[in-house]
Amino acid sequence: MHPSESIKGALSQKLEGRTIVLGISGGIACVECVKLARQLIRHGAEVIPVMTDEACRFISPMTMEFATGNAAITGLSGKTEHVSIDFDLLLVAPCTANTLSKIALGIADNALTTFALTARKMLLAPSMHLSMYENEVLQRHIKRCRERGILFVPPEMGERKAKMAGIERIVADSLRALRAGRGGKRVLIIGGATGEPLDDVRVITNLSSGKMARALAMEAYERGMDVEAWASFPMPPYITTEHFTSIHDLLGLIKRERTYDAVINCAAISDFTVAKQKGKIKSGKKMTVTLEPAPRVNPLLRKMAKTVIGFKLAENESEVIPRATELVEKDDLDYAIGNTIESLGSDSVRIWIVGKKGPVRETSGKKEEVAMEILDLI
Ligand SMILES: Cc1cc2nc3c(=O)[nH]c(=O)nc-3n(C[C@H](O)[C@H](O)[C@H](O)COP(=O)(O)O)c2cc1C
């Protein structure tokens, strides 16, 4: 067994049965290609490296053969690889200015650019000096590619370079390119823990990790949805995110009256607010805190979306369905996702889905897997 087989599908089966041709052109970001290829394999993909002559000056074809288990194609042969290999996506990463321009013009003078003429779907991850990226000719070629439906992973600007996007982003965009349906829905994910301020430096908070919200946002992005997140923790940079700390912040975001096709609220929102004191409460002295019932957030989400899904954390399994059923009614939700305190901070979760007509189903797994079932509801 080739070593690449041992990691296949280790993260997910999302790319199982999919073949990605990884086109590698001659930029310094070639050094990221081993990690990139292996991350795609971890999601179940078969990866076939195709390298330009210039790319072979940066990394060796043998390195890519080791990384993927497939011999790197560095030139076409009598096998006519560009038409005989059935592939789902041509991902060009890094994509040099030279290769991008040739793809825009339909030039097929090496194996990579010839594959570009037979690809059904293409995703380019440009990488070059800023002056090259901003060049008028290159920008015209990017526009031409976009008009043909070619997808781009935007480069990260900094240090006078348009650097190739990070591996996490390229993998997310590859998944999005291969999994997205037509006409992505607009979805808002609210997640994390609120922190109710005691004074200017301390908060009363809870143990919600935000892992469920992160999994939901990433899954929605990969499905081609137009995702926005309101989160108390850092989300992947490609998810448009509004940061919140307290219930007061959340109420401010709700007041903006944005609308969505669906809102999923899995945030652990405090049931209480505190009368905040100014400055820093002196230490070393006993103090009394008065907790007031907090305004309920879920009912305010109703007018923001056609579908509203909330979460209910119960202390034990016997309480989950009654509590989730109560929440659907009280907060006018389409669904409540019941779960127990074991799921707090954990990578996996057991959930009970309850709709307006009662319990729908129970499921468990990694939060990434459960996120798929929840998004199927919308
Ligand atoms: C050290 C070095 C680094 C380079 N890095 C890049 C780069 O990041 N992006 C780019 O567009 N070209 C870069 N170039 C220039 C390309 O290698 C050159 O344009 C080449 O013709 C690209 O060929 P290819 O697109 O067939 O791989 C670099 C050249 C050298 C010598």
The ligand as an ORCA input file, in Angstrom:
! r2SCAN-3c Opt
* xyz 0 1
  C      12.726     32.209     -7.559
  C      11.599     32.510     -8.504
  C      10.347     32.699     -7.967
  C       9.269     32.967     -8.797
  N       8.030     33.128     -8.249
  C       6.974     33.401     -9.059
  C       5.684     33.561     -8.512
  O       5.462     33.426     -7.304
  N       4.672     33.869     -9.356
  C       4.857     34.024    -10.696
  O       3.889     34.318    -11.405
  N       6.087     33.845    -11.233
  C       7.142     33.554    -10.465
  N       8.384     33.394    -11.017
  C       8.530     33.505    -12.468
  C       8.034     32.258    -13.170
  O       8.778     31.126    -12.726
  C       8.164     32.426    -14.695
  O       7.256     33.415    -15.130
  C       7.920     31.145    -15.422
  O       7.970     31.399    -16.801
  C       6.585     30.526    -15.068
  O       6.416     29.355    -15.839
  P       5.152     28.396    -15.655
  O       3.956     29.272    -15.546
  O       5.125     27.561    -16.884
  O       5.387     27.557    -14.467
  C       9.471     33.071    -10.209
  C      10.757     32.863    -10.714
  C      11.788     32.585     -9.886
  C      13.151     32.348    -10.485
*
